[in-house]
């Protein structure tokens, strides 16, 4: 179940970090406020209803009930406590889904947010002490591309602090269990590690309310950290694969056949647009179908056929959209309400170009870095406009890479 929780942590983190566009921040819409309130109310609902239910139906005290609910939501499932009546079993089945999907995912996201600055700071420090080999493609004095490290060096450098924090927390929690449950340290550490991985053998029983109270917090932190660690390993592996693909395109596969494959309009030369977009497609940062769709959308929005989108183009597209809705009999949206929610009649607060801010998610930043790198490569190669100049330009790029 750790992989399932890792996926939930990853999805929740993405939801909590939407891309932000430059410009003034718009007020929350009514829908966003409702979603935020629900995220706060769901854990209160889960424990606020679950604890009284199990106290009255199963005869447990508060800490037993809290302990059982946390064990259930985290999928640890020790088996030392379980519902005994048909009504309690039916209630528990529904409460399992609420706990796993809605409640524990929120706990995990909070734990990740708390530890993420520490992990990132350690990676930045290690990168400063042990930098990767950098390549300046266009001789402007700035590193345009970093050569990926070997797998052992790469993963040990990026996972050193998360692994160390996880181990230290398990050692500390084991020491607390030794005091509360009168266990030996080896047995307590074994219990903590089995719990953190959500295996939950139930061969080591917690018998005191103090132990259950500590297990409540240990499960919330440890299971979340291990799930985030698993998700981090997958993300790092995918990032290294992308970096190697980019290196192969920049270094090993930079040949005339590759350039000809990028010549979409078959005019005998490759434009900057064809080069950058084609390279991004080849490293799987973009999909060719998406490029075609958005290219057609751009043509539809570019009313004056100037090759650039302006606020006048967007306004004309809005009027055309409203006319189309009126033609088919659909109601036209009203003006913006006092809540600040935008409608199609509201003047669009667009300043073009509208760059993505530094607070954008990692996926957006990686796409920007890829685009910038490929654009730099194009600038370094663009010594002539035709394909016949590729071989000479490639030699210059290969000299920089070597």
N, C-alpha and C positions, 0 to 999 in steps of 0.2 A: 504493500500500500504506500510505501514511501514515494514511488514514482508517481502515483496518483496525486499525492499531496504536493509533490514538486510541481506538477502541472498546474494545480490550483493556485499555488503560490505565485507562479509565473504569470498566470492570467490575471490574478488580482493585482499584482504589481503593475502590469501594463495598464489596467483600468485606472489605477491611481496616478498614472503619469501620462496624461494626455499631451499631445504636442501643442505648444503654445505659439501663436503667431505674434510677431512684433506689433506693438501698438498698445493702446489702453485696454485694460482687462474689462471685459463685459461682465455685468452682474449675473449671478446665477439665475437660471431659469427655474420655473416652478418644478419641472421634472427633476432637475439636478438637486434641488433642495429636498424633494421627496426621497430620492435615492440616498442622499447623505443621511437623512433621518432614519431610513430603514436600516442602513448599515450599523447605526448605533443601537437601534431598538432590537435587532435580531439576537445579539448575544444576551441582552437583558430578558428578552422573551424566552430564549432557550433555557437559561438558568432560573429565571423568575417563575416560570411555570413548572419546569422539570423538578426543581428541588421540593416544592410543596407536594407535588404529585407523589414522588417516591417516598417522601416522609410519611404521607398519609396511607398510601396503598401498600408499600413494602415495609413500613415501620422503621426505615433507616433514619439516622440523625442527619443534620445538615451537611457535615463533612463527608459522610458516606455518599450522600446524594450528589454533592458537587464532584467528588472523586469519580463516581460512576459516570456522570455526564461528560467529564473531561476524557476519561478512558474511552468512552463511546465515540465522541466527536473526533478524537485523534486516531481512531481505528486501532489503538493498542490492543484492546480487548483481552484483558487479563483472564477473565472468567471467574474471578473470585466473588464477584457480585453479579447477579442476573435477575431479571424479572421472573416472578413465580406464579402470577395469575394470568389468565387469558387477556383480560382488559389491559394489564400492565404490559404484556408482550405486544399487543396491537399498538399501544401508545409508543412503545420503544421503537418499533419499526419506523414509524413516521418521524420520530425524534432523531433517529440515526441520520436520515437524509438531511434534515435541517442542520444538524450539528456538523456533518462533514462538509457540505456544500457551502453553507452560509456562515457558520460561526467560526469553525477552526481556520478556514481560509482567511478570515479577518484577523485572527490572532497571529497567524503566520506572517501576514503582510506587515503587521505592526512590528514583529520581531525583526524582520528583514530590514525595515526602514530604520530601526534603532541601530543595528550593527553595520549597515551598509557603509556609512562614512568611515568607520574604522577599517573595514576591509579595503576600501578604495584608497585610503591614505597609505596603508601598508604597500599596496601595489605601486602607487606613485613613488614611494620611497625606494622600493626595490628597483623600479625602472630607472630612477636617478642614479642608484649605486651600480646597477648592472644594466646599462642601456643596450637596446638592440642596435644592430648595425643599420644606419640610416642612409638613404640614397637621395641626393639632390638631383632631380631629373633635369631641370632647366637652369642650373647654376645661379639661382637667385639667393643662395645663402640659407635657405630653409629646407628642412627635411620634408620630402614629399612622400616617402614610402619607407617603412621599416621592415626589414627582412625577418620573417617569422623564425622564432627560436626552435630548437629541437624539442620533441615532445616532453622529455623528462625535465629539461630546464624550464620550458614554458609552463607546464602544469604545476611544478613545484613552486615557481615564482608567484603564480597567481593564486594558488590555493594554500600557501603557507599559513597566512593569518587566519582564514576561516577554519582550517584544520586545528590550529593551535587553540583558538577560542573554544571550539567544540570540545576538545580534550580537557581543557582547564575547567570548563563548566561541569563536565561529567565527573571529574575528580572532586570538585567542590561539593556537588550534589551527593556523591557517594559518602563523603565525610559526614554530611548532615544525616543521611540515612543511618550511618553507623551509630550516631548519638540517639536517634529517635527510635530505631527498631532493634538496637542491640545486635547488629550484624557485624561480621568481620568485614574489613575493608575490601578484600577481594570479592566477596559475595555481593557487597553493595555496589561495587563498580560493575560487576557482571550484570546486575539488575538494571543499572542506569543505561548501559550500552544496549541491552536487549530492548529496553523501553524506547530509547531514542530512535531505533530502527523500526519501531511499530510492530516488532515480532510478537512480544508479549507472551512468553511461554507459560506464565502463571505458576512456575515452580518455586518462586520466592514470593511469599504472601506478605502483604502489608497489613498489620494487625492493630495499629494504634491510630487514633484520630490525628495525632501530630504527623505521623507518617503519611496519612492520606492527604493532609493539608499540604505537606511539602511535595508530594507526588503530583498534586494539582498544578503547581507552578513548574515543577521539573518537566512534566509532559508538555505543557504549553510552550516552554522555551526550547527544550531539547529536540522534540519532534519537528518543530518549525525550522530550527537550525539545520538539522540533517536534511530535511526536504529542500531547503534553500541551497544547501551544499550540492545535492544531486542535480538540481536545476542549474547551478552555476557551472558544474562540470560539463553538462551538455551544451550550455551557451559558449563556454570557452572552446570546446572542441569544434563547434560550428564556426566560431570566429577564426580559429586557426585554419580550418579548411578554406574559408573565404580568402584569407591572406595568402595561402599557398596558391590558390587559383589565380589571384591577382598577380602574384610573383611570376607564375608560369606564363601568363599573358604578356607581362611586361618584359620578361627576360628570355624565355625559351621559345615562345611561339610567335614572336614578333617577326613575321615574314610576309612576303608579298601575297601569298595565298590567303593569309589571314586578312590582309588589307582589302583584297578583292572581295572577300566574303562580306565585308562591311559596306561595300559600295551598293547601297540599296537601290538607288535610282539609275544605276548602270551608266553613269555619265563619264566614267574613266577617272574619277577622282573621289576622294572621301572627304566630306565636310566635317567640321568640328562636331556638329550634331550627330552625324552618322557614326563617327568614331567613338564618342563618349557613350552614346546610347547602346551601340553595338557591343562595346566592351563590358558595359554593365550587364547586359543580357547574358554574355558569355560567362560571367562570374556569378550568375544566378542572383544578382542584386535586383534585376528587373525581369519581367516576362515580356516576350515579344508581343503577345496579344494585348497586354496592358498598354504598351507603347502605342500600338495602332489605335486603340480606343481613345486614349487621351490626345493623340495627334488629331483625330477626327473631331474631338470635342473642342480642341483649340481652334480648328478651322470654323467650327460652328459659332464660337464666341467672337472670333475676329471679324466683326461686321464690316469694318472698313478695309479689310485685306491688307493691313499695313505690316503684318508679321509680328505685331506686339499687341498685348491686351491692355486697354486703358479703362478707366472708370466709365467712359462713354460706351465702350463696347459692352461692359457688364450691365449697364442700365438698359441698353437696347435689348440685350438678351432677356432681361427681366420683363420688359414690356411685351416682348414676343411670347414669353412663357405665359403671362397673364392673358394675352389674347387667345392663345391656344386653349387655356382652361375655360375661358368664356365661350369659345366656339363649341366645345364638347359638352357644355352645360355644367361644369364644375364651379363651385363658389370660389371667388377670389379672396384670399386671406385678408383679414382686416389689418388696420394699422397696429403698430407695436403697442402693447399694453403697458400699464404702469410698472409691471414687473421687469420691463426692459427686454422682454423676449422679442426677437426679431421676426418680422414677417416679410413677405415678398414686396409689400408696399413700402417698407422701411428703406431709406437711403442706405446703401451698403457701405459700411465703414472700411473700405478697401484702399490701401496705399500700395500701388504696384511699383516695383517688385516688393513682395512681402516675404522676407527671409525667415527661416526657422530660427528660433532663438536657441541659446546655448542650453536651455532647460528641456530641449526635445529629447525623446526617448533614444536609447542606444541605437535602435534600428535606423532611425532617421539620421543620426550623426554618422553611422557607418556608411549609409548611402551617400551622404555629402562628401565624406572622405574619399570614397571610391570615385565619385564623379570628379572631384578635384584632382585626384591622382591621374585619372585617364586624360583629363584636360591638360595637365602638365606634360604628360607623355606626348600628346598631340602637338603641343607647342614646341617641344624639343624635336619633333620629327618634321614639322611643317616648314621645310626649307624650300619646297617647291609645291605647286598645287596639284601635280599629276602623280599617277601611280609610278611612273618611271623614276621618281625621286625617292621611293620608299627604301630601296636597297641602301642608298647612301645614308639616309636618315637613320636606318636601323643600326648601321655600324656605329654611328655616334652615340645612340642610346646604349648599345652593348658595351661601349667603352666606359660609360658612366657606371653601368651596373657591375662591371668587373673591377 
